[in-house]
Amino acid sequence: MTKVLNLSIAALLLAGGVYLYADDDEREEHEHKRSAVVAKPMTPQEKSSVALYTKECGACHMAYQPQFLPKRSWDKTMKTLDNHFGTDASLDPQDHKTIQDYLVSHASKNDQMVDMRGAVALRISETPYFVREHREVTKKMVTQPEVKSFANCNACHTQATNGSYREREIRIPNYGRWED
Amino acid sequence: MKYLAIVSMFSMSLMAASPEVVQYMNELSKTAKTENSSFNGFDAARGKEIFTSTHTGKQGKPMACTSCHTTNLANSGKNSLTGKVIDPLSPRANPQRLTSTKEVTKWLKRNFMDVYAREGTAQEKGDVLAYIMKN
């Protein structure tokens, strides 16, 4: 079973996918396994775009899966890289275009801007989905030095860099597993 | 004669930077000369001052290169905003450093902006590179 699951993770990752779900119930596992089977492998061009994205954006923070934000958010982020949360994160034009194309083509199709009263989210942690999923997480868990902020997904989601956010993979530093 | 001195300084530094980065430094050197007629080669001591002194950064807060890179370039640093580990800057500790002009120019631009809230001059950039090479 574990082996099958690992294989499905590999297949999904190949497609640049992400496991986005809150609860580890059996039904969802099955749904995700099915989607993994139909996921298309990445083309060499997609692979090199992902590698560039991971290198450039991952130099300072986790290279968040593009599926976490809608196109509008990525457009705004990429337009304001010279002042990216107070830091100059500008890129050369060619790399900028490659990364922008990758983010936009893998952006969330589920634009939740209606919930945000028209605001365009720049931080994933501002999106309604994120807020809902983390509503029971205490401030102390997040601000402790081992986590620092919600920006460090991988501080608690041990497989975040691989695109997997299963509940059973959560280990909150100094707290441990997440129990509902 | 002065030119010879600059060239010999770079050839001594060859171990610490790739040929393309040395070439980039030669270009910086030419620009520095046109911008400052008394320019007489890059200086690691000036580079150290640029690297270790605190300034009002892009965010309007005190910031230094050492805020993230620490004062020992052979050690790993830490992004002061995100906590992400930064590999050592010293080419001896980290042979990947100073091998790509694209990387060097990208980070010099970004980090001068973050720490000094402006781009570095050719002389300043070269001085910082000379300092990094020596460490």
Contacts between the chains, C-beta under 8 A, distances in Angstrom:
chain1	res1	chain2	res2	distance
A	59	B	84	7.7
A	60	B	79	5.4
A	60	B	81	7.7
A	60	B	82	5.7
A	60	B	84	5.7
A	61	B	79	7.5
A	61	B	82	4.5
A	61	B	84	5.8
A	62	B	84	7.9
A	82	B	113	7.7
A	83	B	58	7.3
A	85	B	81	7.2
A	86	B	58	6.1
A	86	B	59	4.2
A	86	B	81	7.3
A	87	B	58	6.8
A	87	B	81	6.7
A	87	B	110	7.4
A	87	B	114	5.6
A	88	B	58	6.5
A	88	B	109	7.0
A	88	B	110	4.2
A	88	B	111	7.7
A	88	B	113	3.8
A	88	B	114	5.7
A	89	B	110	6.7
A	90	B	106	7.9
A	90	B	109	7.0
A	90	B	110	6.5
A	91	B	106	7.4
A	92	B	102	7.0
A	92	B	106	7.0
A	145	B	83	8.0
A	148	B	82	7.2
A	148	B	83	4.6
A	149	B	82	7.8
A	151	B	82	6.0
A	152	B	82	7.0
A	152	B	83	6.5
